[in-house]
């Protein structure tokens, strides 16, 4: 064996042993604040923000989600009032009446948002509420202990913390019957965006900002898609009973509003 080859082989062997014996219990040898329990210095907002929170795409997805939820609650309530009054329902109204039998906008959003957090946790090897020691290729990260509790990664703490706050707001909205007016829908949107904005004040990692946006964007888009399959289509709602429309006398036009939330609670 040539001398140069022998030296290279020896050096590689020494480095391999060092990685097994020395690095296994040490800290990461690269700069990844998101995987550590807490960065050495807490990230703060820089002068230049490349990825805003919330992004325009996330804002639009949230608006679509809240608007779809409000529309569903109004149609569901109208159908329930007719059902409780023993009035005949159209096929579309029957579908609206049963649209919440299995799933709802709040629980779907929670499922998708938490699922996205878990996806990032796995993809980036974050610690996240796990009672076992996490052994990485070159270092170890402790997990749960009685004194300190869970030792989670910074990226997990930020992302999961934001998602938990948002889901708490959405669940409270669900408890009062969902958004049923434009004012309630606007207030819900603002509450969610306020949480994202508050978290933004302490995050200047652009990758983490992207994950924050992507998680909420994805949860909103997936929820709307899932619920659309359980609700009447525009074509189903547009069908008119022509015989009934012809035979029924026309009622004088007059402004008449109904408090749907009050009607359904009576």
Phi, psi and omega in degrees: 000134179297153182297318181296321179294318180298318179296319179296318180296317180296317180297319179296320180295318180296317180296324180294317179295319181297323181292330181281318187268327187262320189273343188300323183255005183269184179276164178302144181265012179225164185272098178222088181296334186288335184271340182283162178299307176217135176297157178302319174237127180298124180302139176233164184296130178272179182286335181240122179251113181278323181240102180286154174235116002269149179285161178304324179294321179290319178300316180293319179296320178295318179298316179297318180297310182294320180294320178295321178296315179298315179300319180295318181295320179296313181292322177298315182294318178299318179293321180292322178298315178296319180297317181292334177270008178062034175267152181288134180260147172284171179298321180294318180294323177297320179292321176297320182299326183258009184291342181252013182298322185247319186225161177217167185296325183288314184288324175299315181298317179298316180299313183289321181291316178292325177297323179291320177300315179297323178298316177294323178302315180288315184297325185252011176058037178285149165284139179201094175050052179239134185277355182255153177293136181262114182263112177270178184294324185240359182198166178250148172236122180291159179242243187278138168215157187297329183282311186260347183076217180283138176253087185267157175289151180302316180300318178295315182301316181293310185291313180293323179298316178297314182296320179296319179296316181294318180294328177296319178295316182293321179293324176295323177294322178297320183297330180265007176105013179078168178286123182240358176228163178298325180293317178295320179295317180295320180295322179294314177303312182298321181296319180293314181294327178297320178297315179296321180293321180295320178291329180299330183298340184243011182231123173237012176278115186294327177297317180291323176300317178299317180295323178298315178295313186296323181297312181287320176302312182296315181298318180294313182296316182292323179296314179299319180295316180297314182291330179299330180283348181252000183241162179297146175281168178299325179294320180293322180286336183279346181293134182240139175282096185296320181299317180293321181294325181285317186281332183284135178292149179285137178267144178299138181285130178203142180297127182213115181245150181235134173278097186297320181297320179291322182296319183284337181272348181285000000 
